[in-house]
Amino acid sequence: LPGIKLPENVIAVADLAEACRGATLLIFVLPHQFLPRLLPTIREACHPSCRGVSLIKGLDFCKETGEPLLISKSISDAMGPDFECGVLMGANVANEVAEGQMCESTLASNFGPPADEITRLVFDSPPSFRVQHIADVAGAEVCGALKNVIALGAGFVDGVGLGSNTKAALLRVGLKEMAKFCHMFFDGVRDDTFTESCGMADLITTCYGGRNRKCAEAFARERLQADTNVIHLDEKECDMLWAKIESDLLHGQKLQGTLTAKEAYALLESQRVLGDFPLIKCIHDIAFKGKPVGDIVEGIAVTSRHAGGQSPTHPSHL
C-alpha cells in the first residue's frame, strides 16, 4: 500500500504467542497453508473465550474423502471445541479501503447474541466501511474463494479484447456456478447470500479491478502474442507463465484464483460433476491445459442443466 500510513494502533509484534496472549478476538489474514503449524501456538496463548474471524480466501480439502472444507471450520477444529470462527468477505479492494473510499463488507458468523453484533461493530466504520451481518458462513466463504476463479475468466475476456456485454454474461454464469457449487457441497447455504457484498458485489469488483483479473489479462495477451503454431501449452508451461506474470505484476503478492481453479477442478472431476460447471472447466482448461483463450466464450454460452432454480444433488447423495 504505497503512500498509505498505517494507524498508530497497528503494532507489529514479532512473537506470535505474545501477540495472541489473552486475545478474545483473532483475525486470520494469511495464506492458509501456514495455518497448521501456527494454530497450536495461537491456541495455547489466546483467552479461553476467544473467537475468530477469517479473511482468508480459499478452500481446504479432506484428506480422506477429498471433499471441500471451510477454512474457518479447519481453524475452529484446530483451536478446540469451544472456538467459533466466522468470516469477513466483500467487495474490498485493499488500496481503496486504505484510501477511505466507501465500501461494504459482509460478516458471516454464528457467535450468538450479543457477540455477533459486537464483532460487526469492530469492523463497521461508517460511512467509509459498512458491514452487514449474515449467518451463512459457508455461502460467504465459498463465494470469497470461487470469485477469484471467475475473475480469471474476466481477465481472459479483457485479454482477447471482448467487451462489457461479454463480461456481463460471464459474471451472470459465474455467479450461477458459484451458487451451484455452494449448494452442492455445503448444507444450509442461503440464496440471498449471493446478493450480499460477499457474493455479487465482490464478484463484480474482483472481475473489474482485482489482481486475478489483471494477471489473467496479461496471461491472455502473452498467449496471443506467442507463436500461433504453439496453441496447446502443457500444464508445466502454463505454470511457468503464471509464475512469471505473478512475479512481474504483483511484486510479492500471490494469486489465489489459479490454485483455487486447480483445486475446484480436481474436486468436480473426482465427483463426476465437471459437466455441470462448464465455465469453471473452461477457465481451468485455458489456464492449465493450453486451451485457446478465445474459447472463453464457450464456457459462457451454455444452457444450465438445472433449470427452474433447482439446486443439483450432492454427488454423495446420488
Secondary structure as the mmCIF struct_conf table of DSSP 4:
data_model
#
loop_
_struct_conf.conf_type_id
_struct_conf.id
_struct_conf.beg_label_comp_id
_struct_conf.beg_label_asym_id
_struct_conf.beg_label_seq_id
_struct_conf.end_label_comp_id
_struct_conf.end_label_asym_id
_struct_conf.end_label_seq_id
TURN_TY1_P TURN_TY1_P1 PRO A 2 GLY A 3
HELX_LH_PP_P HELX_LH_PP_P1 ILE A 4 PRO A 7
TURN_TY1_P TURN_TY1_P2 GLU A 8 ASN A 9
BEND BEND1 ALA A 14 ALA A 14
HELX_RH_AL_P HELX_RH_AL_P1 LEU A 16 CYS A 20
TURN_TY1_P TURN_TY1_P3 ARG A 21 GLY A 22
BEND BEND2 THR A 24 THR A 24
STRN STRN1 LEU A 25 PHE A 28
BEND BEND3 LEU A 30 LEU A 30
HELX_RH_3T_P HELX_RH_3T_P1 HIS A 32 PHE A 34
HELX_RH_AL_P HELX_RH_AL_P2 LEU A 35 ALA A 45
BEND BEND4 CYS A 46 CYS A 46
TURN_TY1_P TURN_TY1_P4 PRO A 48 SER A 49
STRN STRN2 ARG A 51 SER A 54
BEND BEND5 GLY A 58 GLY A 58
STRN STRN3 ASP A 60 PHE A 61
TURN_TY1_P TURN_TY1_P5 LYS A 63 THR A 65
STRN STRN4 PRO A 68 LEU A 69
HELX_RH_AL_P HELX_RH_AL_P3 ILE A 71 MET A 79
TURN_TY1_P TURN_TY1_P6 PRO A 81 ASP A 82
STRN STRN5 CYS A 85 MET A 89
BEND BEND6 GLY A 90 ALA A 91
HELX_RH_AL_P HELX_RH_AL_P4 ALA A 94 ALA A 98
TURN_TY1_P TURN_TY1_P7 GLU A 99 GLY A 100
STRN STRN6 CYS A 103 ALA A 108
TURN_TY1_P TURN_TY1_P8 PRO A 113 PRO A 114
HELX_RH_AL_P HELX_RH_AL_P5 ALA A 115 PHE A 123
STRN STRN7 SER A 125 SER A 125
TURN_TY1_P TURN_TY1_P9 PRO A 126 SER A 128
STRN STRN8 PHE A 129 ILE A 134
BEND BEND7 ALA A 135 ALA A 135
HELX_RH_AL_P HELX_RH_AL_P6 VAL A 137 GLY A 159
TURN_TY1_P TURN_TY1_P10 VAL A 160 GLY A 161
HELX_RH_AL_P HELX_RH_AL_P7 SER A 164 PHE A 185
TURN_TY1_P TURN_TY1_P11 ASP A 187 GLY A 188
HELX_RH_3T_P HELX_RH_3T_P2 ASP A 191 THR A 195
BEND BEND8 GLU A 196 GLU A 196
HELX_RH_PI_P HELX_RH_PI_P1 SER A 197 ALA A 201
HELX_RH_AL_P HELX_RH_AL_P8 ASP A 202 GLY A 209
BEND BEND9 GLY A 210 GLY A 210
HELX_RH_AL_P HELX_RH_AL_P9 ARG A 211 GLN A 225
BEND BEND10 ALA A 226 ALA A 226
TURN_TY1_P TURN_TY1_P12 THR A 228 ASN A 229
HELX_RH_AL_P HELX_RH_AL_P10 GLU A 235 LEU A 250
TURN_TY1_P TURN_TY1_P13 HIS A 251 GLY A 252
BEND BEND11 GLN A 256 GLN A 256
HELX_RH_AL_P HELX_RH_AL_P11 GLY A 257 SER A 270
TURN_TY1_P TURN_TY1_P14 GLN A 271 ARG A 272
HELX_RH_3T_P HELX_RH_3T_P3 LEU A 274 ASP A 276
HELX_RH_AL_P HELX_RH_AL_P12 PRO A 278 PHE A 288
BEND BEND12 LYS A 289 LYS A 289
HELX_RH_3T_P HELX_RH_3T_P4 VAL A 293 ASP A 295
HELX_RH_AL_P HELX_RH_AL_P13 ILE A 296 ILE A 300
BEND BEND13 ALA A 301 ALA A 301
BEND BEND14 ARG A 305 HIS A 306
HELX_RH_3T_P HELX_RH_3T_P5 ALA A 307 GLY A 309
HELX_LH_PP_P HELX_LH_PP_P2 GLN A 310 HIS A 314
HELX_RH_3T_P HELX_RH_3T_P6 PRO A 315 HIS A 317
#
